Amino acid sequence: MKTQLTTDMEEALYYYCLEQGDVVVEEVTMPDDQGIVDTLSCRFLTTGELEWRCYEIKATKADFRSKAKLSFIGHYNYFLLPLALYDAVKEEIPDRIGVMVYRPYDGSFTQDLLSPGMLTIVKNARRQELEVDHGRLTQRFMASQAREVRKAKMVAKGLSLYPSEQLFQELKKREISSLTATDSRFYQKFLADLENQTIADLRTELSLLKVEKELHHKKARRRRTEALE
């Protein structure tokens, strides 16, 4: 599970790449068993070629020194580290790998900011040849983008995607005693809204039944009149 620091760094990197004019997506599975890169960006050059950048996000020493495969297969490859971590591990970083450091904003900014912090390149990456097939990398990149679009559409649809029975079972798991004060207020509001909606639906149904009954009586009276004629 990602820590808040890792999530903030990932978000800052996403907006940084957008500002550079790159197309970017997180968590892309590389071809040829090259692992999963944390963030992959693609830049369209004036020559018509594509330039790929891979970013590995590390928030702690343990994370930096883990045995997880580093997917540095792009033309340019970077570590994204908090400043304190960079100071501690900079001697361990290969010459060809660049480094960006993350500094969170201190809260003194009053304007709305998309990014939670600032990124600075403290070590430039050396350009290298792409280490996987360009076409297959493009396919993985597009597949990851499609995944993110699906996720965004699901979020936009919200709870409407889930059947009522599943939502009911989830609510039953949340005992009132285990809810926080805020959760409890929302839960009580949900129950009140549900009750009000049920009452409104019943009133609507009753009105429709009254209309249907009146129509039935009118048809019955018309049949009796026609029979007498």
PASEBA-1860 file (N, C-alpha, C; in nm, 3 decimals):
! residues 229
1> MKTQLTTD> 0.085/-0.120/0.000/0.000/0.000/0.000/0.089/0.126/0.000 ~ 0.053/0.223/-0.084/0.133/0.344/-0.096/0.116/0.433/0.026 ~ 0.226/0.494/0.069/0.219/0.593/0.174/0.171/0.725/0.116 ~ 0.132/0.818/0.203/0.088/0.949/0.156/0.200/1.021/0.084 ~ 0.324/1.005/0.132/0.438/1.070/0.068/0.455/1.017/-0.075 ~ 0.447/0.886/-0.091/0.460/0.828/-0.225/0.351/0.879/-0.318 ~ 0.228/0.884/-0.266/0.116/0.933/-0.347/0.137/1.079/-0.387 ~ 0.185/1.160/-0.293/0.211/1.302/-0.323/0.321/1.317/-0.428
9> MEEALYYY> 0.425/1.237/-0.416/0.534/1.243/-0.513/0.486/1.201/-0.652 ~ 0.406/1.097/-0.656/0.350/1.050/-0.783/0.265/1.158/-0.848 ~ 0.183/1.225/-0.767/0.096/1.330/-0.819/0.177/1.449/-0.869 ~ 0.280/1.488/-0.793/0.364/1.599/-0.835/0.434/1.566/-0.967 ~ 0.480/1.442/-0.981/0.547/1.401/-1.104/0.451/1.403/-1.223 ~ 0.328/1.361/-1.200/0.229/1.360/-1.309/0.211/1.501/-1.365 ~ 0.192/1.599/-1.277/0.171/1.735/-1.324/0.299/1.796/-1.381 ~ 0.415/1.756/-1.330/0.542/1.801/-1.387/0.553/1.755/-1.533
17> CLEQGDVV> 0.523/1.629/-1.558/0.531/1.576/-1.693/0.433/1.647/-1.787 ~ 0.313/1.675/-1.738/0.217/1.748/-1.820/0.270/1.886/-1.856 ~ 0.335/1.952/-1.760/0.390/2.085/-1.786/0.501/2.080/-1.891 ~ 0.569/1.967/-1.903/0.674/1.951/-2.003/0.618/1.918/-2.141 ~ 0.487/1.900/-2.149/0.424/1.865/-2.275/0.423/1.717/-2.304 ~ 0.452/1.635/-2.202/0.458/1.491/-2.221/0.320/1.427/-2.201 ~ 0.303/1.309/-2.259/0.190/1.223/-2.228/0.239/1.126/-2.121 ~ 0.161/1.107/-2.014/0.214/1.035/-1.899/0.109/0.941/-1.841
25> VEEVTMPD> 0.156/0.829/-1.786/0.068/0.735/-1.717/0.150/0.661/-1.613 ~ 0.084/0.621/-1.504/0.153/0.550/-1.395/0.138/0.399/-1.409 ~ 0.233/0.329/-1.350/0.231/0.182/-1.334/0.209/0.112/-1.468 ~ 0.315/0.111/-1.547/0.311/0.047/-1.678/0.397/-0.079/-1.674 ~ 0.337/-0.192/-1.711/0.411/-0.318/-1.718/0.496/-0.318/-1.844 ~ 0.625/-0.339/-1.828/0.718/-0.335/-1.939/0.719/-0.466/-2.017 ~ 0.751/-0.458/-2.147/0.767/-0.582/-2.225/0.891/-0.659/-2.180 ~ 0.902/-0.783/-2.226/1.022/-0.866/-2.205/1.056/-0.885/-2.058
33> DQGIVDTL> 0.954/-0.893/-1.973/0.976/-0.919/-1.831/1.068/-0.815/-1.767 ~ 1.048/-0.689/-1.804/1.130/-0.579/-1.753/1.067/-0.509/-1.633 ~ 0.969/-0.573/-1.570/0.911/-0.517/-1.448/0.802/-0.415/-1.477 ~ 0.767/-0.340/-1.373/0.663/-0.237/-1.382/0.726/-0.103/-1.345 ~ 0.720/-0.007/-1.437/0.776/0.125/-1.410/0.671/0.209/-1.337 ~ 0.715/0.284/-1.237/0.620/0.364/-1.158/0.548/0.467/-1.244 ~ 0.623/0.541/-1.325/0.565/0.641/-1.414/0.641/0.638/-1.546 ~ 0.566/0.641/-1.655/0.625/0.640/-1.789/0.568/0.758/-1.866
41> SCRFLTTG> 0.658/0.837/-1.926/0.612/0.950/-2.006/0.667/0.939/-2.147 ~ 0.591/0.998/-2.239/0.626/0.995/-2.381/0.627/1.139/-2.433 ~ 0.735/1.175/-2.502/0.748/1.312/-2.556/0.755/1.304/-2.708 ~ 0.675/1.387/-2.775/0.675/1.392/-2.921/0.780/1.494/-2.967 ~ 0.882/1.446/-3.034/0.988/1.533/-3.080/0.951/1.598/-3.214 ~ 1.018/1.707/-3.246/0.991/1.777/-3.372/1.027/1.691/-3.493 ~ 1.112/1.592/-3.473/1.150/1.501/-3.581/1.042/1.399/-3.611 ~ 0.937/1.394/-3.525/0.832/1.295/-3.541/0.856/1.170/-3.459
49> ELEWRCYE> 0.972/1.161/-3.395/1.005/1.045/-3.313/0.946/1.059/-3.172 ~ 0.940/0.948/-3.102/0.894/0.947/-2.964/1.013/0.929/-2.870 ~ 1.010/1.002/-2.761/1.117/0.993/-2.661/1.055/0.948/-2.530 ~ 1.109/0.840/-2.472/1.050/0.778/-2.353/1.133/0.808/-2.229 ~ 1.061/0.838/-2.120/1.126/0.862/-1.991/1.062/0.772/-1.885 ~ 1.145/0.704/-1.808/1.099/0.617/-1.700/1.135/0.679/-1.567 ~ 1.042/0.674/-1.473/1.063/0.729/-1.339/1.033/0.624/-1.233 ~ 1.126/0.604/-1.143/1.106/0.515/-1.028/1.097/0.602/-0.902
57> IKATKADF> 0.987/0.587/-0.828/0.962/0.670/-0.710/1.001/0.592/-0.585 ~ 1.091/0.648/-0.506/1.136/0.584/-0.383/1.124/0.684/-0.268 ~ 1.056/0.642/-0.161/1.031/0.734/-0.049/1.119/0.706/0.072 ~ 1.175/0.584/0.082/1.256/0.546/0.199/1.381/0.471/0.153 ~ 1.476/0.457/0.245/1.596/0.379/0.214/1.561/0.234/0.184 ~ 1.470/0.179/0.262/1.430/0.039/0.242/1.369/0.021/0.103 ~ 1.290/0.117/0.062/1.230/0.111/-0.072/1.337/0.124/-0.179 ~ 1.430/0.216/-0.159/1.537/0.239/-0.256/1.626/0.115/-0.271
65> RSKAKLSF> 1.651/0.046/-0.160/1.743/-0.068/-0.162/1.671/-0.203/-0.174 ~ 1.543/-0.200/-0.203/1.469/-0.325/-0.217/1.517/-0.400/-0.341 ~ 1.479/-0.528/-0.349/1.521/-0.613/-0.460/1.426/-0.601/-0.580 ~ 1.326/-0.515/-0.570/1.233/-0.498/-0.681/1.306/-0.450/-0.806 ~ 1.267/-0.503/-0.919/1.333/-0.471/-1.045/1.312/-0.325/-1.082 ~ 1.418/-0.258/-1.123/1.410/-0.120/-1.169/1.391/-0.119/-1.320 ~ 1.283/-0.059/-1.365/1.248/-0.063/-1.507/1.305/0.058/-1.580 ~ 1.437/0.070/-1.579/1.503/0.182/-1.645/1.537/0.142/-1.789
73> IGHYNYFL> 1.436/0.142/-1.874/1.454/0.097/-2.011/1.433/0.210/-2.112 ~ 1.402/0.331/-2.064/1.370/0.442/-2.152/1.493/0.512/-2.208 ~ 1.468/0.613/-2.290/1.579/0.694/-2.340/1.643/0.774/-2.226 ~ 1.559/0.820/-2.133/1.606/0.889/-2.013/1.537/0.824/-1.893 ~ 1.613/0.805/-1.785/1.561/0.732/-1.669/1.597/0.806/-1.541 ~ 1.498/0.819/-1.452/1.516/0.900/-1.332/1.464/0.829/-1.207 ~ 1.535/0.854/-1.097/1.480/0.831/-0.964/1.408/0.959/-0.921 ~ 1.297/0.944/-0.852/1.232/1.057/-0.785/1.239/1.028/-0.635
81> LPLALYDA> 1.309/1.115/-0.561/1.337/1.092/-0.419/1.307/1.217/-0.337 ~ 1.270/1.199/-0.210/1.270/1.315/-0.119/1.413/1.365/-0.104 ~ 1.429/1.492/-0.075/1.562/1.551/-0.068/1.651/1.480/0.034 ~ 1.596/1.450/0.153/1.676/1.385/0.257/1.723/1.247/0.213 ~ 1.640/1.175/0.141/1.680/1.042/0.093/1.788/1.054/-0.013 ~ 1.777/1.151/-0.100/1.881/1.171/-0.201/2.016/1.197/-0.136 ~ 2.018/1.281/-0.033/2.145/1.310/0.037/2.205/1.183/0.096 ~ 2.118/1.089/0.135/2.166/0.967/0.201/2.214/0.860/0.102
89> VKEEIPDR> 2.160/0.860/-0.020/2.190/0.749/-0.113/2.252/0.794/-0.245 ~ 2.288/0.919/-0.259/2.333/0.968/-0.389/2.458/0.898/-0.441 ~ 2.540/0.844/-0.352/2.660/0.772/-0.397/2.624/0.636/-0.456 ~ 2.505/0.588/-0.435/2.463/0.457/-0.483/2.391/0.463/-0.618 ~ 2.374/0.581/-0.672/2.297/0.597/-0.795/2.389/0.586/-0.916 ~ 2.360/0.498/-1.011/2.444/0.483/-1.130/2.459/0.613/-1.208 ~ 2.570/0.627/-1.278/2.600/0.752/-1.349/2.494/0.786/-1.453 ~ 2.441/0.686/-1.522/2.348/0.713/-1.633/2.208/0.750/-1.585
97> IGVMVYRP> 2.179/0.726/-1.457/2.045/0.751/-1.403/2.036/0.891/-1.344 ~ 1.934/0.964/-1.384/1.913/1.097/-1.330/1.836/1.094/-1.199 ~ 1.830/1.209/-1.133/1.759/1.219/-1.005/1.677/1.348/-1.002 ~ 1.553/1.332/-0.960/1.468/1.446/-0.929/1.436/1.439/-0.780 ~ 1.438/1.554/-0.713/1.404/1.555/-0.571/1.270/1.625/-0.553 ~ 1.199/1.579/-0.451/1.066/1.630/-0.420/1.071/1.712/-0.293 ~ 1.011/1.831/-0.298/0.996/1.917/-0.181/0.849/1.953/-0.166 ~ 0.785/1.912/-0.057/0.642/1.945/-0.040/0.624/2.093/-0.012
105> YDGSFTQD> 0.514/2.148/-0.058/0.482/2.287/-0.025/0.449/2.296/0.123 ~ 0.486/2.408/0.185/0.474/2.421/0.330/0.340/2.475/0.377 ~ 0.248/2.497/0.286/0.116/2.544/0.326/0.102/2.695/0.327 ~ 0.210/2.768/0.297/0.204/2.913/0.297/0.144/2.968/0.168 ~ 0.128/2.880/0.068/0.068/2.924/-0.057/-0.083/2.935/-0.040 ~ -0.137/3.047/-0.086/-0.281/3.068/-0.070/-0.358/3.031/-0.196 ~ -0.291/3.034/-0.314/-0.363/2.999/-0.436/-0.380/2.848/-0.447 ~ -0.478/2.809/-0.527/-0.501/2.667/-0.549/-0.389/2.609/-0.634
113> LLSPGMLT> -0.333/2.499/-0.588/-0.223/2.434/-0.658/-0.264/2.292/-0.693 ~ -0.234/2.252/-0.815/-0.264/2.115/-0.856/-0.167/2.017/-0.792 ~ -0.041/2.057/-0.782/0.061/1.967/-0.730/0.084/1.990/-0.581 ~ 0.108/1.884/-0.504/0.134/1.899/-0.360/0.277/1.942/-0.328 ~ 0.364/1.947/-0.429/0.502/1.984/-0.403/0.576/2.020/-0.530 ~ 0.705/2.049/-0.513/0.788/2.096/-0.624/0.895/1.991/-0.655 ~ 0.927/1.975/-0.783/1.031/1.882/-0.827/1.147/1.959/-0.888 ~ 1.267/1.912/-0.857/1.388/1.975/-0.911/1.482/1.865/-0.960
121> IVKNARRQ> 1.536/1.882/-1.081/1.636/1.787/-1.131/1.771/1.824/-1.070 ~ 1.828/1.734/-0.991/1.958/1.758/-0.928/2.069/1.676/-0.995 ~ 2.029/1.586/-1.082/2.126/1.505/-1.156/2.063/1.467/-1.289 ~ 2.122/1.509/-1.398/2.066/1.480/-1.530/2.091/1.335/-1.570 ~ 1.992/1.279/-1.638/2.007/1.143/-1.690/2.082/1.146/-1.822 ~ 2.158/1.041/-1.849/2.224/1.027/-1.978/2.131/0.955/-2.075 ~ 2.127/1.005/-2.196/2.044/0.940/-2.297/2.102/0.803/-2.332 ~ 2.013/0.706/-2.349/2.055/0.572/-2.387/1.958/0.517/-2.492
129> ELEVDHGR> 1.995/0.410/-2.553/1.907/0.345/-2.649/1.791/0.278/-2.574 ~ 1.676/0.277/-2.638/1.560/0.210/-2.579/1.591/0.061/-2.564 ~ 1.565/0.005/-2.447/1.604/-0.133/-2.418/1.495/-0.235/-2.447 ~ 1.382/-0.191/-2.498/1.274/-0.283/-2.539/1.226/-0.240/-2.677 ~ 1.148/-0.326/-2.739/1.093/-0.294/-2.870/0.999/-0.174/-2.860 ~ 1.018/-0.076/-2.949/0.940/0.047/-2.944/0.791/0.021/-2.961 ~ 0.755/-0.065/-3.055/0.614/-0.094/-3.079/0.547/-0.160/-2.961 ~ 0.614/-0.254/-2.898/0.556/-0.323/-2.783/0.545/-0.230/-2.663
137> LTQRFMAS> 0.642/-0.140/-2.647/0.634/-0.042/-2.538/0.514/0.051/-2.560 ~ 0.494/0.092/-2.684/0.380/0.178/-2.717/0.248/0.107/-2.685 ~ 0.241/-0.021/-2.715/0.121/-0.099/-2.684/0.094/-0.102/-2.534 ~ 0.200/-0.125/-2.454/0.182/-0.128/-2.308/0.139/0.008/-2.256 ~ 0.196/0.112/-2.314/0.162/0.249/-2.273/0.015/0.277/-2.301 ~ -0.032/0.241/-2.420/-0.172/0.264/-2.457/-0.266/0.181/-2.370 ~ -0.226/0.058/-2.340/-0.310/-0.028/-2.255/-0.324/0.032/-2.116 ~ -0.217/0.088/-2.063/-0.222/0.150/-1.930/-0.309/0.276/-1.931
145> QAREVRKA> -0.301/0.352/-2.038/-0.388/0.469/-2.049/-0.535/0.429/-2.054 ~ -0.564/0.322/-2.130/-0.702/0.274/-2.137/-0.751/0.229/-2.000 ~ -0.662/0.167/-1.922/-0.698/0.125/-1.786/-0.736/0.246/-1.701 ~ -0.659/0.354/-1.711/-0.688/0.473/-1.632/-0.819/0.539/-1.676 ~ -0.848/0.535/-1.806/-0.976/0.590/-1.855/-1.092/0.511/-1.798 ~ -1.079/0.377/-1.796/-1.185/0.293/-1.739/-1.207/0.327/-1.593 ~ -1.097/0.344/-1.517/-1.108/0.378/-1.376/-1.178/0.512/-1.358 ~ -1.143/0.610/-1.441/-1.203/0.743/-1.431/-1.353/0.737/-1.460
153> KMVAKGLS> -1.392/0.657/-1.559/-1.533/0.643/-1.591/-1.609/0.576/-1.478 ~ -1.546/0.478/-1.414/-1.611/0.410/-1.301/-1.631/0.507/-1.185 ~ -1.530/0.591/-1.158/-1.543/0.691/-1.052/-1.655/0.789/-1.083 ~ -1.664/0.829/-1.212/-1.767/0.925/-1.252/-1.906/0.866/-1.232 ~ -1.922/0.737/-1.256/-2.051/0.673/-1.238/-2.084/0.648/-1.091 ~ -1.978/0.640/-1.007/-1.998/0.627/-0.864/-2.069/0.498/-0.826 ~ -2.158/0.509/-0.728/-2.226/0.392/-0.672/-2.330/0.331/-0.767 ~ -2.360/0.402/-0.876/-2.461/0.348/-0.968/-2.413/0.219/-1.034
161> LYPSEQLF> -2.283/0.193/-1.030/-2.230/0.071/-1.091/-2.259/-0.053/-1.007 ~ -2.288/-0.033/-0.879/-2.300/-0.147/-0.788/-2.447/-0.183/-0.765 ~ -2.478/-0.312/-0.761/-2.616/-0.353/-0.734/-2.657/-0.317/-0.592 ~ -2.785/-0.297/-0.572/-2.836/-0.256/-0.441/-2.800/-0.357/-0.332 ~ -2.806/-0.486/-0.366/-2.776/-0.589/-0.267/-2.633/-0.577/-0.217 ~ -2.539/-0.549/-0.308/-2.399/-0.534/-0.267/-2.381/-0.412/-0.177 ~ -2.447/-0.302/-0.211/-2.439/-0.182/-0.127/-2.499/-0.208/0.010 ~ -2.611/-0.282/0.015/-2.676/-0.313/0.142/-2.585/-0.398/0.230
169> QELKKREI> -2.519/-0.498/0.170/-2.429/-0.583/0.247/-2.312/-0.503/0.303 ~ -2.263/-0.406/0.225/-2.153/-0.322/0.273/-2.198/-0.236/0.390 ~ -2.319/-0.182/0.382/-2.369/-0.101/0.492/-2.388/-0.183/0.619 ~ -2.430/-0.308/0.603/-2.450/-0.394/0.720/-2.318/-0.422/0.791 ~ -2.206/-0.420/0.717/-2.076/-0.445/0.779/-2.036/-0.331/0.873 ~ -2.090/-0.213/0.847/-2.050/-0.095/0.923/-2.145/-0.077/1.041 ~ -2.111/-0.140/1.151/-2.193/-0.125/1.270/-2.186/0.018/1.320 ~ -2.298/0.067/1.371/-2.303/0.205/1.420/-2.195/0.230/1.525
177> SSLTATDS> -2.170/0.130/1.608/-2.074/0.148/1.717/-1.932/0.169/1.667 ~ -1.902/0.124/1.544/-1.766/0.134/1.493/-1.745/0.257/1.406 ~ -1.853/0.335/1.384/-1.841/0.451/1.298/-1.788/0.571/1.377 ~ -1.714/0.657/1.308/-1.672/0.783/1.369/-1.793/0.876/1.376 ~ -1.776/0.987/1.445/-1.887/1.082/1.458/-1.931/1.131/1.320 ~ -1.834/1.161/1.234/-1.868/1.208/1.099/-1.936/1.099/1.020 ~ -1.879/0.976/1.026/-1.941/0.863/0.954/-2.083/0.840/1.002 ~ -2.103/0.850/1.134/-2.235/0.826/1.191/-2.337/0.926/1.138
185> RFYQKFLA> -2.297/1.052/1.127/-2.389/1.153/1.075/-2.427/1.122/0.930 ~ -2.327/1.082/0.852/-2.356/1.048/0.713/-2.446/0.925/0.706 ~ -2.421/0.829/0.794/-2.502/0.707/0.795/-2.646/0.739/0.830 ~ -2.664/0.822/0.934/-2.800/0.861/0.974/-2.868/0.940/0.862 ~ -2.791/1.026/0.795/-2.849/1.103/0.684/-2.891/1.009/0.571 ~ -2.808/0.908/0.545/-2.842/0.810/0.443/-2.973/0.740/0.477 ~ -2.988/0.698/0.604/-3.112/0.630/0.645/-3.232/0.722/0.633 ~ -3.215/0.849/0.673/-3.326/0.944/0.664/-3.365/0.969/0.519
193> DLENQTIA> -3.263/0.986/0.432/-3.291/1.007/0.290/-3.360/0.885/0.230 ~ -3.314/0.767/0.271/-3.374/0.643/0.221/-3.521/0.633/0.263 ~ -3.548/0.668/0.391/-3.686/0.664/0.441/-3.773/0.765/0.366 ~ -3.721/0.887/0.347/-3.798/0.989/0.276/-3.826/0.948/0.132 ~ -3.725/0.888/0.069/-3.744/0.843/-0.069/-3.846/0.731/-0.078 ~ -3.841/0.641/0.021/-3.939/0.531/0.024/-4.080/0.585/0.039 ~ -4.098/0.682/0.130/-4.230/0.743/0.151/-4.276/0.811/0.023 ~ -4.186/0.884/-0.043/-4.223/0.953/-0.167/-4.262/0.853/-0.275
201> DLRTELSL> -4.188/0.742/-0.284/-4.221/0.640/-0.383/-4.357/0.578/-0.356 ~ -4.387/0.553/-0.226/-4.516/0.495/-0.190/-4.631/0.591/-0.222 ~ -4.609/0.720/-0.197/-4.712/0.819/-0.229/-4.737/0.824/-0.379 ~ -4.630/0.817/-0.457/-4.644/0.818/-0.603/-4.722/0.695/-0.649 ~ -4.685/0.580/-0.592/-4.753/0.455/-0.628/-4.901/0.461/-0.590 ~ -4.932/0.519/-0.473/-5.071/0.532/-0.429/-5.150/0.622/-0.523 ~ -5.089/0.732/-0.566/-5.156/0.823/-0.659/-5.186/0.753/-0.791 ~ -5.090/0.674/-0.839/-5.110/0.601/-0.964/-5.221/0.498/-0.951
209> LKVEKELH> -5.228/0.433/-0.834/-5.333/0.335/-0.810/-5.471/0.402/-0.809 ~ -5.477/0.523/-0.750/-5.604/0.597/-0.747/-5.648/0.633/-0.888 ~ -5.553/0.677/-0.970/-5.586/0.711/-1.108/-5.633/0.588/-1.184 ~ -5.563/0.477/-1.164/-5.599/0.353/-1.232/-5.739/0.305/-1.188 ~ -5.768/0.320/-1.058/-5.899/0.279/-1.006/-6.009/0.365/-1.067 ~ -5.985/0.495/-1.078/-6.084/0.585/-1.135/-6.111/0.553/-1.281 ~ -6.005/0.522/-1.355/-6.023/0.484/-1.495/-6.103/0.355/-1.507 ~ -6.075/0.262/-1.415/-6.148/0.135/-1.416/-6.297/0.158/-1.393
217> HKKARRRR> -6.331/0.246/-1.298/-6.471/0.277/-1.269/-6.538/0.344/-1.389 ~ -6.467/0.434/-1.456/-6.524/0.503/-1.571/-6.554/0.403/-1.683 ~ -6.461/0.309/-1.705/-6.485/0.208/-1.808/-6.604/0.119/-1.772 ~ -6.616/0.086/-1.643/-6.728/0.002/-1.599/-6.861/0.074/-1.620 ~ -6.868/0.204/-1.585/-6.991/0.281/-1.604/-7.027/0.293/-1.753 ~ -6.923/0.311/-1.838/-6.947/0.322/-1.981/-7.004/0.193/-2.037 ~ -6.952/0.078/-1.989/-7.003/-0.051/-2.037/-7.150/-0.070/-1.996 ~ -7.185/-0.029/-1.872/-7.324/-0.043/-1.826/-7.417/0.047/-1.910
225> TEALE> -7.374/0.167/-1.939/-7.456/0.259/-2.021/-7.475/0.206/-2.160 ~ -7.368/0.154/-2.218/-7.378/0.098/-2.355/-7.470/-0.023/-2.356 ~ -7.473/-0.102/-2.248/-7.560/-0.219/-2.242/-7.706/-0.179/-2.236 ~ -7.739/-0.070/-2.164/-7.878/-0.023/-2.156/-7.927/0.032/-2.289 ~ -7.839/0.093/-2.366/-7.879/0.148/-2.495/-7.908/0.036/-2.594
END
